[in-house]
Amino acid sequence: MSYVTNNIDKLLLGRVWGTEATGLYSRSFYLINFPTENLNVTIGEVAFAALSRTKGDLDRFRRYFLKGYSLVVTLTLPLTVVCGLFADDLILVVLGPKWIGAVEIFRILAPTILVFAISNPLGWLLNALGLVRRGVYIGLFSAPLMIAGVLIGLPYGPHGVALAYSTVMVLKVIPITIWALRGTGIRYREFVGALANPLAASVVAGGFAYAVHALTAPALSPVLRLMLDVGSFGVAYVAALLLIAGEKALYLDLFRALRTAPSA
């Protein structure tokens, strides 16, 4: 179901709009999903094993899950902001000037990075608790919504499909999260609260990096401009996360756990 849901947009685009439109959309989609897929594999395997071992101890289980989820959103929220703000330079540097038509598609799809960061840990949670049936029902709920969204956006080309896909993803994440967390021992307030500090830090860092971008954009090449944009965002994000958010101990603990997880 996931495979069909994640590929029906490309199939229909190819059928109706041809290879050029499909190529622009597919390449944008791949670049958007690449970070979250790799993070989910890297962190998800460790998190699933830890959650499975601790499911008999509700307090430890909740702490382990929330730490893993916090780490994922801490790493992916800045990616969402960077992709949205600096899509032009990202496409120019990564794909080249021939792919400039993918910029707006890429920017429209950027919010799905955050959606995947929120929804992927729910899969660890359901599988660790043996709630596979609920996961199937969530998939059955999601699939027709995604297909309907793609069909609505299809007459407007790859930009319309991207907007429809991104919109449906954002809208469905709330009911799916509530459904997935029900009866698991993970409080909704804790789950949403894990987003607060990374979100605040991302807003601060995004404003700072965009100001730097506006001041230096005309004078630099796309590569140097992107390096400066990402560098200024990264410095501001880490500073805001550790100092303004007041959660230095938490995030240092998270990154230490990630570094030592493979040897454990």
C-alpha positions as CSV (number, residue, x, y, z in Angstrom):
1,M,0.0,0.0,0.0
2,S,2.8,2.4,0.9
3,Y,4.6,1.6,-2.4
4,V,1.4,2.3,-4.5
5,T,0.6,5.4,-2.5
6,N,4.1,6.8,-2.9
7,N,4.3,6.1,-6.6
8,I,0.8,6.7,-8.0
9,D,1.7,10.4,-8.5
10,K,4.6,9.6,-10.7
11,L,2.7,7.0,-12.7
12,L,-0.2,9.3,-13.4
13,L,2.1,12.3,-14.2
14,G,3.9,10.1,-16.7
15,R,0.7,9.0,-18.3
16,V,-0.9,12.4,-18.6
17,W,2.0,14.9,-18.8
18,G,4.9,12.9,-20.2
19,T,8.5,12.3,-19.3
20,E,9.7,15.9,-18.8
21,A,7.1,16.7,-16.2
22,T,7.6,13.3,-14.5
23,G,11.4,13.9,-14.5
24,L,11.1,17.3,-12.8
25,Y,8.7,15.9,-10.2
26,S,10.5,12.6,-9.5
27,R,13.9,14.3,-9.0
28,S,12.4,16.8,-6.6
29,F,10.6,14.1,-4.8
30,Y,13.8,12.0,-4.5
31,L,15.8,14.9,-3.1
32,I,13.1,15.7,-0.6
33,N,12.8,12.1,0.7
34,F,16.4,11.1,0.7
35,P,17.3,12.6,4.1
36,T,14.3,11.3,5.9
37,E,14.6,7.8,4.4
38,N,18.2,7.5,5.5
39,L,17.5,8.9,9.0
40,N,14.6,6.5,9.4
41,V,16.8,3.6,8.5
42,T,19.7,4.7,10.7
43,I,17.7,5.6,13.8
44,G,14.7,3.4,13.2
45,E,16.6,0.1,13.5
46,V,18.2,1.1,16.8
47,A,14.9,2.6,18.1
48,F,12.8,-0.4,17.2
49,A,15.2,-2.8,19.0
50,A,15.3,-0.6,22.1
51,L,11.5,-0.2,22.1
52,S,10.9,-3.9,21.7
53,R,13.1,-4.7,24.7
54,T,11.5,-2.1,27.0
55,K,7.8,-2.5,26.1
56,G,7.1,-4.2,29.4
57,D,8.3,-1.1,31.3
58,L,6.0,1.7,30.3
59,D,8.2,4.6,31.7
60,R,11.4,3.4,30.0
61,F,9.4,2.7,26.8
62,R,8.0,6.2,26.8
63,R,11.4,7.8,27.5
64,Y,13.1,5.8,24.7
65,F,10.5,6.6,22.2
66,L,10.4,10.3,22.9
67,K,14.2,10.5,22.8
68,G,14.3,8.8,19.4
69,Y,11.4,11.0,18.1
70,S,13.1,14.1,19.4
71,L,16.3,13.3,17.7
72,V,14.5,12.7,14.3
73,V,12.6,16.0,14.4
74,T,15.6,17.9,15.7
75,L,17.5,16.8,12.6
76,T,14.7,17.1,10.0
77,L,13.1,20.3,11.0
78,P,16.1,22.4,9.9
79,L,16.2,20.4,6.6
80,T,12.5,21.4,6.0
81,V,13.3,25.1,6.5
82,V,16.5,25.1,4.5
83,C,14.8,23.3,1.5
84,G,12.0,25.8,1.6
85,L,14.1,28.9,1.9
86,F,17.0,28.0,-0.4
87,A,15.4,25.8,-3.0
88,D,16.9,27.8,-5.9
89,D,20.5,27.4,-4.9
90,L,20.0,23.8,-3.8
91,I,18.7,22.7,-7.2
92,L,21.4,24.7,-9.0
93,V,24.2,23.2,-7.0
94,V,22.9,19.6,-6.7
95,L,21.3,19.1,-10.1
96,G,22.5,22.0,-12.3
97,P,20.9,24.8,-14.3
98,K,19.0,22.4,-16.6
99,W,16.8,21.4,-13.7
100,I,15.8,24.9,-12.7
101,G,12.2,24.0,-13.5
102,A,12.2,21.7,-10.5
103,V,12.8,24.6,-8.0
104,E,9.1,25.4,-7.2
105,I,8.1,21.7,-7.1
106,F,11.0,21.1,-4.7
107,R,9.9,24.0,-2.5
108,I,6.2,22.9,-2.5
109,L,7.2,19.4,-1.4
110,A,9.5,20.7,1.4
111,P,6.8,20.4,4.2
112,T,6.6,16.7,3.6
113,I,10.1,16.3,5.1
114,L,8.6,17.3,8.5
115,V,5.5,15.1,7.9
116,F,7.7,12.0,7.3
117,A,9.8,12.9,10.4
118,I,6.6,12.9,12.4
119,S,5.0,9.8,10.9
120,N,8.0,7.4,10.6
121,P,8.6,7.1,14.3
122,L,4.9,6.1,14.7
123,G,5.8,3.0,12.6
124,W,8.5,2.1,15.1
125,L,6.0,2.5,17.9
126,L,3.2,0.4,16.4
127,N,5.6,-2.4,15.3
128,A,7.3,-2.5,18.7
129,L,4.0,-2.9,20.5
130,G,2.7,-5.5,18.0
131,L,0.0,-3.2,16.7
132,V,0.5,-4.2,13.1
133,R,-3.3,-4.3,12.4
134,R,-3.6,-0.7,13.4
135,G,-0.8,0.2,11.0
136,V,-2.6,-1.6,8.2
137,Y,-5.8,0.3,9.0
138,I,-3.8,3.6,8.9
139,G,-2.4,2.6,5.5
140,L,-5.9,1.8,4.3
141,F,-7.1,5.2,5.5
142,S,-4.1,7.1,4.0
143,A,-4.0,5.5,0.5
144,P,-7.4,6.7,-0.9
145,L,-6.7,10.2,0.5
146,M,-3.3,10.4,-1.3
147,I,-4.7,9.1,-4.5
148,A,-7.7,11.5,-4.4
149,G,-5.3,14.4,-3.8
150,V,-3.1,13.4,-6.8
151,L,-6.1,13.1,-9.0
152,I,-7.3,16.6,-8.0
153,G,-3.9,18.1,-8.7
154,L,-3.2,16.2,-11.9
155,P,-4.9,18.6,-14.3
156,Y,-2.5,21.3,-13.2
157,G,0.7,19.4,-14.0
158,P,3.6,18.6,-11.7
159,H,3.2,21.7,-9.7
160,G,-0.5,20.9,-9.0
161,V,0.4,17.3,-8.1
162,A,3.1,18.5,-5.8
163,L,0.8,21.0,-4.1
164,A,-2.0,18.3,-3.7
165,Y,0.5,15.7,-2.4
166,S,2.0,18.1,0.1
167,T,-1.4,19.4,1.3
168,V,-2.8,16.0,1.9
169,M,0.3,14.9,3.7
170,V,0.1,17.8,6.1
171,L,-3.6,17.5,6.7
172,K,-3.6,13.8,7.4
173,V,-0.7,13.8,9.8
174,I,-2.8,15.1,12.8
175,P,-5.6,12.4,12.7
176,I,-3.0,9.7,11.9
177,T,-0.9,10.7,14.9
178,I,-3.8,10.8,17.3
179,W,-4.9,7.3,16.0
180,A,-1.5,5.8,16.2
181,L,-0.8,7.1,19.8
182,R,-4.1,6.0,21.2
183,G,-3.6,3.5,24.0
184,T,0.2,3.3,23.6
185,G,1.2,5.2,26.8
186,I,2.7,8.1,24.8
187,R,0.9,11.3,25.7
188,Y,-0.2,13.6,22.9
189,R,1.1,16.6,24.8
190,E,4.6,15.0,25.1
191,F,4.6,14.1,21.4
192,V,3.7,17.6,20.3
193,G,6.0,19.1,22.9
194,A,9.0,17.4,21.4
195,L,8.5,19.7,18.3
196,A,8.4,22.9,20.2
197,N,12.1,23.6,20.8
198,P,13.3,22.5,17.3
199,L,10.5,24.5,15.7
200,A,11.4,27.7,17.7
201,A,15.1,27.2,16.9
202,S,14.3,26.7,13.2
203,V,12.3,29.9,13.0
204,V,15.1,31.9,14.6
205,A,17.8,30.3,12.4
206,G,15.7,30.7,9.3
207,G,15.2,34.4,9.8
208,F,18.9,34.9,10.5
209,A,20.0,32.8,7.5
210,Y,17.6,34.5,5.1
211,A,18.9,37.9,6.3
212,V,22.4,36.8,5.5
213,H,21.2,35.4,2.1
214,A,19.5,38.7,1.2
215,L,22.7,40.7,2.0
216,T,25.2,38.5,0.2
217,A,23.1,36.9,-2.6
218,P,24.2,39.2,-5.6
219,A,27.9,39.0,-4.9
220,L,28.5,35.2,-4.7
221,S,28.3,32.1,-6.9
222,P,25.5,29.6,-6.1
223,V,27.9,27.2,-4.4
224,L,29.4,29.8,-2.1
225,R,26.0,31.3,-1.5
226,L,24.6,27.9,-0.5
227,M,27.5,27.2,1.8
228,L,27.1,30.5,3.5
229,D,23.3,30.1,3.8
230,V,23.5,26.5,5.2
231,G,26.5,27.5,7.5
232,S,24.8,30.5,8.9
233,F,21.6,28.6,9.4
234,G,23.4,25.7,11.1
235,V,25.3,28.0,13.5
236,A,22.1,29.9,14.4
237,Y,20.1,26.7,14.8
238,V,22.5,25.0,17.1
239,A,22.9,28.2,19.2
240,A,19.2,28.7,19.5
241,L,18.6,25.0,20.3
242,L,21.2,24.8,23.0
243,L,21.0,28.3,24.5
244,I,17.6,29.8,23.8
245,A,15.6,26.6,24.2
246,G,17.5,25.7,27.4
247,E,17.7,22.1,26.5
248,K,21.5,21.6,26.2
249,A,21.6,18.5,28.4
250,L,18.8,16.8,26.5
251,Y,20.3,17.3,23.1
252,L,23.8,16.4,24.1
253,D,22.4,13.2,25.5
254,L,20.6,12.5,22.3
255,F,23.6,13.0,20.1
256,R,25.8,10.9,22.4
257,A,23.2,8.1,22.3
258,L,23.2,8.2,18.5
259,R,27.0,8.0,18.3
260,T,27.2,5.1,20.7
261,A,24.1,3.2,19.4
262,P,25.9,1.0,16.8
263,S,28.4,-0.4,19.2
264,A,25.8,-1.0,21.8
